[in-house]
Structures are given as C-alpha cells and as structure tokens.
C-alpha cells in the first residue's frame, strides 16, 4: 500500500488560498463545492493546483482521516 507523503499533507494544513473568495483560508479548510468547481474549471498551474487537486481527491474519496493526526 502506498503511503501519502507526510510533507504534502502538512502543506495542505498550512498553505493558504492566495486569492478569491476564500483568500487566506487553509487548503484543508476549503469547502468541497469550491474544490469541485476547480475540478470542473481546471486547477491552477503549479503548486497551488497540485495542492487543490490533492485536497479534492482526499475529500471525494473519503480520506480526510489522513489529515486527522495533523489537526491536533
């Protein structure tokens, strides 16, 4: 079984949305509908897009428990 990169999970907890309605919101706290909107419209290029896409996969596959230990 592949384990997720702990550094990537940590980044989801600290990286903040740099623009838009949810500016300054941590990626892990973005609403699901917002992540779904990006999935339809296209994720931004670069690191931000990768983090948003990763969070979308986590949410849509019921894997939020992976973030649990980092929330404490």
C-alpha positions in Angstrom: 0.0 0.0 0.0 1.3 3.4 -0.9 1.5 5.9 1.9 0.9 9.6 1.3 3.8 11.9 1.6 3.6 13.5 5.1 5.2 16.7 3.8 2.4 17.1 1.3 -0.3 16.5 3.9 1.4 19.1 6.1 1.4 21.6 3.3 -2.4 21.1 2.9 -2.7 22.1 6.6 -0.6 25.3 6.3 -0.8 26.6 2.7 -3.4 29.3 2.3 -5.5 30.2 -0.7 -3.8 33.2 -2.2 -6.8 34.8 -4.0 -10.6 34.8 -4.4 -13.5 34.5 -2.0 -11.6 32.1 0.2 -8.3 34.1 0.3 -6.2 33.2 3.4 -8.2 30.0 4.0 -6.1 27.0 4.5 -6.4 24.5 1.7 -7.6 21.8 4.1 -10.5 24.0 5.2 -11.8 25.0 1.7 -15.4 23.9 1.1 -15.9 20.9 -1.0 -18.0 22.7 -3.6 -15.1 25.1 -4.2 -12.7 22.2 -4.8 -15.3 20.7 -7.1 -15.6 24.0 -9.0 -11.9 23.9 -9.6 -12.1 20.3 -10.7 -14.6 21.3 -13.4 -13.0 24.6 -14.4 -9.4 23.4 -14.2 -6.9 23.6 -11.3 -4.4 26.4 -11.4 -0.9 25.6 -12.6 1.9 24.9 -10.2 2.0 24.1 -6.5 -1.4 25.6 -5.8 -3.1 23.5 -8.4 -1.4 20.4 -7.1 -2.5 21.1 -3.6 -6.1 21.9 -4.6 -6.2 18.7 -6.7 -4.8 16.6 -3.9 -7.4 18.0 -1.4 -10.1 17.3 -3.9 -9.0 13.7 -4.2 -8.8 13.4 -0.4 -12.4 14.8 0.0 -14.0 12.9 -2.8 -12.5 9.6 -1.7 -13.3 9.9 2.0 -9.7 10.1 3.0 -9.8 13.1 5.4 -8.8 10.8 8.2 -5.3 11.2 6.8 -5.3 14.8 8.0 -6.6 14.0 11.4 -3.3 13.5 13.2 -2.0 16.8 11.8 -5.1 18.8 13.0 -4.2 18.1 16.6 
